[in-house]
Amino acid sequence: MTHPFLYEINTRCWLRTLSEEQGRPVTLATVPETEFQQWLKLGFTHIWLMGVWTTGPRSRSHALHDPQLRKRYSEILPGWHEQDVPGSPYAIADYEVPTTLGGEGELKSFRERLNKHGLKLILDFVPNHVGLDYPWITAWPELLIHSSQKQSGTFQQKTLRGTLWLAHGKDPHFSPWTDTAQLDYRLTSTRTAMIQLLKSIANKCDGVRCDMAMLLLNDVFAKTWAHFPSAEAMPKEEFWSLAIATIKQEHPEFLFLAEAYWDRQAQLQSLGFDYTYDKHVYDCLVEHRYADLQKHLLEVTPEYLAKSVHFLENHDERRIASVLSLAEHRAAALLILGLPGMRFVYEGQLTGALIHTPVQLGRCRKKKINPDIEAMYQELLAALKATAIGNGEGKVLHPLAAWPENPTAQNFIIIQWQRLPNEFNLVVVNLASHRSQCRVHLDLAGLTQHDWQMRDLLDREVYLRHGGELAQEGLFLDLPEHGAQLFQCLLG
């Protein structure tokens, strides 16, 4: 089984930076070949071009005039100009690529180049809402949550049906997104229109990252919008079940990735999602809740874990190099890269970027390279290529106390990977800021019949262990603070 390795790119900033470096305009069709070669070298399988769709002037106006955003722009991009702010890529005016990025034809060319290199293209699908400039707002307002009178979280809109108050898109736990308008998923017509839209997107890429996917679940949607009456009762079938099945009839290998929270991941997986965010892993790492993380990884099913997305940063989160020390970062990175499921890296993460750029910006400050972090990732990724990790069967093992009254086993995450019968790999991390010890029983057929040579691919140490001893007492591990080991285990 191959576990995907996803690389997220802030497309607008990336092409702008490439243009400055190349001394010429770079669009999707003229991306240098060196970019593709670098992605292959690092081992990525999927490239997510975040923010390729068209934004519009009404939504952009919110990004330009929001006081908090303007303050943030000035902090991270001194001397910024209005042309540096194309607006949020999640307030979409049209699911077409703007000419500034190269247009539809160049997206097709870019995808073809990716596919020739064995890489797949992921694009955004924002199902919950549309931007204020989306054509449906005036042409088909009945597809949107609306009222004949002003309510909190609405805006007045002249439409072909008259003047209405349309609701802004929202997460029920936060204020509305004022650069968007909310779609009404209680209506069969809205669901049909969105599936047709999704069909058109599926012809342009190999998969979609679905923004805030859990907002469309029937019970979530009904509760969120109960104060707005609907002309129809909520359909019994979940939107995602129908949408995913429809797309996969035409594109069986098409990948559905859900941004998902609130413990709704398993439900979304059951509806057909190939992968769902597992932010609990991220939260435990940055909040130093290592025992909770171990408990979580041991309690979830192998099937759930294999369909989970593991990350240390993305366009919504702080830069991990600004949160964790180098030693913490190294251990956390090996863990994320070593778990079954989709491994996920954000542009700039591999070189230690510190500045979190708001998605509304189309130009980023030049990223300073942290040589220690760059070298760390180069070492990890090169070592992983020589293993079964990501290309075999992975399972999380249960660390046991090394001796009575030693609680430090709770700081370990241990993952065993196997592709061939006479060899296996172990990912071992001690996440704590102090030395820790544990024992672990390996899950391996024929373990007792052989002696094993265990080579740590990160520090080149070699150990010999007897299979009978491993089966009886377990493998003893003693790691320093934030220790990280990657073992290649062969017959001795």
N, C-alpha and C positions, 0 to 999 in steps of 0.2 A: 504494500500500500504506500502510495506517495502522498506525503503531507505538504500542502502548498506553502510557499514562502512568498509573502506579499510585500511589495514596496510601494508606499504611498508617495506621490509627488504632488506638490502644490503647483499645478501646471502653469498658471499665469506668472508666478514668481520665477519658476524654473526656466521658462522660455525667455523671460526678460533678462535673467542672469546669463544664460547662454549667449544671448544677443550681445550683451556688453563684453563678454569674454572673447567672442568671435569677431567683434568689430563689424557685425552685419546683422540684419534682422534674421532671427531664427524662428521658424514656425514648425508645425508638426511634421511637415514633409522634409524639412532640412535639418532635423536633429542629427548631430554628428554621429558617425558609426561608433565612435569611442564610447558613447553612452550605452549603446546596446551591448558592447563587449564588456563593459564594466558590470552591467547587470548580470550577465552570464557568469563572469568571474566570481561574483559574490554569491551566486547560487539561487537567485530569485527565479520563481516560476510564473509570477503574476505581477503586472505593473498596473497600479491604480492611478489613473490620471484624474486627480481630484480637481473639480472646477472647470470643466471644459465647456459647459453650456452657456448660453447667452443670458446676460443680465440686462435690466432695463433702467431707464432714467428715474422712474418713480421710486423703485426699491433702492437704487443707488443714492438718491437724495437722502434717505434715512442714514445710510452709511457715511455720508459726507457731513451731516449736520448733528449727529448724535454727540453730545458733549463728552461723554466718557470715551467713546471711540476716538474722537479727535485728540483727546489728551493722550490716549495710548499710542496713536500714530506718531505724535510728537516725541514721545519717550523713546520709541524704538527706531524711528526713521526721521531724525531731525531734518527740517527743510523740505518735508514732503509737499507735493503738489496735488491738486485735485485729480489730475490724470493718473495718479498713483492709486486711486480708489475706484475700481470698477464696480464695487458692491459685493454683497454676499453671494457666493456661488450656490447657496441654498435658498435663494429667493429668485427662482428661475423664471425668465421671461419667455424662453423658447428652448426646447430640447434640440437645438441646432448649434453647431460650433461657429463662433463668431469669426469674421475674416481676420481679426487681429491675431488669432491663434492659427489660422490657416484654412478655416472653413471645413465643410463636410468632406470634400474630396481629400484633403490632407489628413483628416482623421482616418479615412479608409486606407490611405497609403501607409500611415504610421502603424496601423493594426497589421497590415500585411507584412511589414518589416519585422514587427514583433513576432508574429506567427512563424516566419521563416527562421527565426532564431530559437524557436521552440518555446516562446513566451506567450502568455495570454494577457488580454486587455480587460481591465475592470473599469467601469464608469459609474457615475452617481445616478441613483434614482431616488428622488425626493417625493415619496408617495403622500405624505400628510397634507401638503400645502403647495401652493404656487406663489410666484412673485407677484407684486402689484401690477406688473406690466404684462402678465400672461393673457393671451387673447380671450380665454374663457370668461374672464372677469366681466367683460362687456357683452360678449356674444352668448355665453351659456352660464349666466349667474346662478341658474337653478341647480347647478352641480355643486355649489358652494354653500356653506352655512350662512344663512342670511335672515334678516328680520326687516319688517316694514318700519320699525322704529329704532331709534338709537339705543344701544345697550353697551355695557362695559366691554371693552375689547373689540369694538367694531369701528368701521370707517364708512363714510358715506360715498356711494358710487353710483354714477349715472350709467345705466345699462340700456341695451336694446329693449328691455322689458320695463323700463322706468327707473326711478331712483330707489335704491335699496341700501340697507346697512349690512355690510358684509363683515363677517368675523375674521380677525387675524388668526393665523395658525398659532397653536400653543401646545406646550407641555403643561399638563394640569398643575404641576408643582411650581411653575414659574410664570412670570409675566408674559403676555403675548409677544410673538415676533412681529413687530409692527411693519416690517417690509414684506409681509406675506399675507395671503388669504387662504382660509381653511376650506378644504374639500369636505363634502358630506358623504361619508361612507355608509350611511343608512339607506342611500338611494341606489337602486339597481343601475340607473343611468350613469351615475358617477363611477361605479365599479367597472362597468362596461367600457367607459371612455378611458379609464386608467389602464385597463388591460390592453386596449388598443395602443395606447401610448407606449406601454412596456414592450409590446411586440415590435414597435418601430425602433426602440432602443436596442433590443436584442439582435437586430440585424446589423448593429454597428460595433458590437463588442462581444467578449466571451463571458461576461458576467457583470453583475451590478452589486454595488454596495448600497443597501437600502437604508436610508436615513431614518432614525427613530422608528424602527419597524413595529415596535410594540404598541405604538399609539393607534394602530389600525385594528387591533384585536377587538372583537365585538363588545366585550364587557367594558374594556377600557374606553372605547369610543363612546359608548352609550352613556357612561357615567360622566365623561368629560363634557359632553354637549347636551346633557339632559335639560338644561335651561333654555335650549332652542328647540321648539317643536319641529317635528319632521312630518312630511307628507306620507312617508312610508315607515313601516316597522322595520327594525334591524333584521336583515336576512339571517337565516339560521347558519348558513355556511360562512366560514371565515374567508375574508378576501384573499389572504395569502394562499390558502389551500387551492382555490380556483386559479389564481393568477400564476402560481408556480407550475401547476400541472399544465396549464394552457401553453406556457412558454416552452416547457420541456417536451411537449408533443412535437414541436418543430425543431427545437434545439436541445437534444437530450443531455448534452454535456455542459449546458449553460449553468453558470455558477451563481447561486444566490447567497449573499453575505448580509447578515442583519446586524446593524447597530442596535443593540438591545440591552435593556436594564430591567430592574424591578423583579428579578427572578422569573422573567418570562422566557428565558432562553430555551428551556426544554420544550415549552409549548410551541415556540416558533420552529424548533427543529422538527417537531412532530408534524407540523404543517408543510414541511418540505424544504426548509432552509438547509443549505449544505453546511453553513458555518454561522455561528453567532458569537458576538463579543462576550468574553468572560472578564468583565471589569473587576470582578472580585479578586482575581489574581493580582491585577495592577494595584488595586487599593491596599491589599495586604502588604505588598512590597513597599510602597511608598509610605505606608503608615507603620511599618515595622511590626506587623502582626503575623509573625512567622508560624506560631502554633496554629492560628486560625487558617493560614494558608495550607499548611500540611493537612489539617483536618478536612478542608474543602476538597483538596485533590484526591484524598483517599476515599471520600464519601461519594463523589460523583461517579456515575457509571463510566466504564471505558468508552461506550458509545457516545456519551455526552462529551467527554473530554476530547475525543477524536473529531468532534464537530465544533469545537470551541476555537476562538481566535485569541491569541496571547500576544500582548504588546507591552512596551514600556512607555511609549508616547504615540500620539497621533495629532492631528490638527486641532483637537479640542483640549489636549492636556499640556501641562507644563513640560518644558524640555527636561528630560530625565537627568541630563548632566548638571542641571541647576538644582536637582533634588537629592541625588545620591552621590556619595563619595566615589572615587574611582574603584576602590575595593568592593563597595556595595554594588556598584554598577556592573562590575565584571561578573559577580555571582548571580545577580538578577538577570543579566543578559544571557548567560549560559543556561539558566533555568528556562527562560522564555523560548530560547532557540531549541531547547532539548525536550520540551513537552510535546506529546502527541497533539495533533490538531494543526490549525493554520498559524504559522509564525508570521509576525507582522512588524515591519520596520518603517519608520517615517523618514523622509528626506532630511538629511542633516544629522540624524541620530548617530550615524556611524562615524562622524567626525567631531562629535561633542558640541553641537550647536547649543547655545544657551538662550537665545531669544525666541520666545513664542510669538509668532507673527499672526495677528488677526486675519481671518480668512477674507475680510473685506478688502485687504490690500492686494495690489497686483505687482508691487515691487518690494523686495526684502533687502535689508541691510546685508552686505556681504558677510557670509558666515566665516568666523575665524575657526581654523582647524586646531583642535586639541590633539597634539601628536600622541599623547599617551592613550587617549580613547580610540583614536584611529588605529593605532598598533594593536590595541586590545581586541577590537572587532576583527581586524585582519587575521590575528592569531586564532580566534574562536572559529571564524567562518572557514578558514583553511583547514583546521583540524576536523571540523564537522564533516567536510566533504569526503574524508577518508573513512567514514563510519556508516552505520546503518540508520543513523538518526535522520528522521524525515523520510526514509525509504524502506522501512521495515515495520515490525510490530513493536509498539512502545507501550510500557505499562509502568505505573507509579508503584513503587514498593513501600512497604511499611517498616520504617526504622523502629528498632527496639532499644530499650535502655541497655547501655553497655555494661552496667553493673547496677545493683540496687541503689536507690537514692541518688541516681544521676539523672536529672530531668532533661539533659541537653539534647537527647534524641529528637525532641520536638522542634529543633531548629533545622533539621535536615529535610531536604527534598531529594529523593533518589529515584531515577528513572532508568529502567532497563530496556534496551532496544536489541532486537534480534532479527536478522535477515537470513543467515545461514546457520545450519545446525551446530557447527563446531566453533562458532565464535559469537560474541555478543559485545555490546557496549554498555557502559554505565555512566550516567550523568549524576554527579554527586555535588551538592552545594550545602555548605553550612552558612545560613543566612545571618546568624547572630554575630554580634560584635565581640564575642569571646570564643575561646576554644570550645569545641563540642565533640562528643563521642557517641557512637551508636553501634549496634549490630544490625545486620539485615540479612534475611534469607532470600537467596536468589531463586527466581522462578524459571528453572531451566531443566529440560529433560536430559538425563545422562550426566548430571553434574558430578555425581560421586565416582564415576568411572574414569575420570581423568584428573591430571594436574593441570593447573591453569596459569598461564603467563598473563599478568595484568600490567599493561604499559599505560602510564598516564601521558596522554598526548599533549598536555599543556606544560608539564615540567620535565618530561622525558624519563621519569623514574620508572623502574621495572620491578615488579613484585611477583613472586611465585607462591601459589596457594594450592593446597591439596583439596581435591574435590570432596573427599570424605569429611574433612574438617569443616569445609564451607557448609555442607549439608547439616552437620550436627550442631555446630556452634554459631553459624552465620558468619558473614564477612564483617570483620571489625574495622571501623573507620574512625579516624581521629584527625580532625581538620582544624586549622587555625581560624581565627575570626574571618568571616566572609570568604572562607576557603572554597575553591572550585576545582573539581577534578573531572577529567573526561577519560575514561578507561577504554582501551581496546583490549579485549580479553580473548586469548587464543589458547588452543591446546598447548600445554607445557612440554 
